[in-house]
Every structure is written in C-alpha cells, then in structure tokens.
Amino acid sequence: MSITYTVLTLFPGIIDAYFSASVMARAVERGIVRYRAVNIRDFAPDKHRTCDDAPYGGGPGMLMLPEPLGRALEAAGVPGRPGKAGSSTGELAQAPEGADPPAGGRRVIYLSPSGRPFNQEMAEDLAACGELVLLCGRYEGIDQRIIDLYIDQEVSLGDYVLSSGEAAALVIVDATYRLVDQVITRESLEEESFSRGLLEYPQYTRPEVYAMIKVPEILLSGHHENIRRWRLRKQIEKTLAVRPDLIRRGEETGLFDAETGKIIEELRQEHE
C-alpha cells in the first residue's frame, strides 16, 4: 500500500522541506509515499504571477483568484464539475454539512477553518485513500467557485485561524502517512493516544532517576501483565482528567472492554 500527496501551494519550498526530512524522507525513498508540490503561481495568467485580488462586496484582505487555482487543479489531474457550480445568485451547490465525501481513491481537500474538524478517525479514513490533493489557502481564503467545482471536503484543524494553509496541510500529511503500512510498526500505532479511545500512558527512559524523580517501580519489575494493567489504568486516569468526552464517547459506542469499564468505574468512585 502507498499514498500520493499532491499539494497546491504558493510556497512549494515549505512542502519540499518537509518531505525531505526524517521518517518521511525514508518513506519517499522506499516508494511508500509519493508527493508533488504544485506552485499555484505557475498558473497565473499575467507576467506578475498575480494570485489574489480584492473580494466582491468589499471587506478586508485579499482573496485567492479562481483562474490560477482552477488551472493548477486541472494540471494536477483534478477535473472540474460544472454541474455543481452555484447559481448567479450565490447559492452554493456543494455537498451539505456532514455529508460523506467520495470513498477511497483520490480525495480533494481544502484546508479551511470553516471545514469539518480533523481527528484521528478522519486521519485513518484519509490514509486509506490512494491520493490526497491538498489545496493550501492564503490571505482571506479562496474564491467559493473553486470549492463548488473541485473540492470534495473542507477540513479544519480546530477553532482557530492560521495564516498558512501549508501548515495545516502538513498536519494532515503527518497524521496520515504514518498510518500507511510499513511506515511505522503496527505495534507502535496500537499503543498511541486515540487508538483505543484513550490517551497514551506516561513513558520513561534512562536514567532511572532524573531530577530526584524515580521511574515507577512497576516498570522495572519485568512483570509484563502488571505493567500492562498499570499502563491501562494510567491511560484511563489521564483521559478522565483531560478528555472526559472521550470516555463518554467510548461508553456510548461500546468501544471499551469489560476490564476498561471496570477501571473507569473504580476511578470514578475513588474521585467521588
């Protein structure tokens, strides 16, 4: 299994730097990950390579022009969908909020604070796609007609605004490529935060004593079953304290096994 990332950006150097370092560089070398950084300015129609203009109706800031974006998407192999364009009244014809994007294959994503929130579940879904096309916005965003004609899914990293769509795109890349087979061991993925609806347990390495704090004795015991139970309990303790919403979700969906459920109840009683 492999995955291809096509990133449309005004600053391809940011993207190139990420794909040429560390674990990602090795995944690219092995052919597990492929990528293209498409410079949107190469598709601007004028000699100044202009990619932005003032929005109709007034307002602060500048908006990315549709012509360079549309040409860049077409050059990247993403065809427009004329039947989905909005009317001249400005009525949007995109998929309704919450609708599922096309399954498998290529997914065309616009990084936007107006999109659906990104989480581990979405990362797993996107990692199963053969190709992700990531459109990086700048300034006040992009012309709505590009969203209507080309975009499958708008994705937000959270309730805050970034000046750079590139930073958001690289978060999506980082969260998804590591889920592709052979990039990281399956055992490591299974032990991570969110993998079983819980945050990760605390971990320690050498030295045994640092700043007068000693590694918990149980981790030095060599008793694998006791270590497993201790780690599970610590996961639940942290999740209850920091993300109780994950505990509620796990209980509502039947995600937790009997052992996890029992520890949750014990910790709640202790807290009370």
Order of alpha helices (4+ residues) and beta strands (2+ residues): beta-alpha-alpha-beta-beta-beta-alpha-beta-alpha-beta-alpha-beta-alpha-alpha-beta-beta-alpha-alpha-alpha
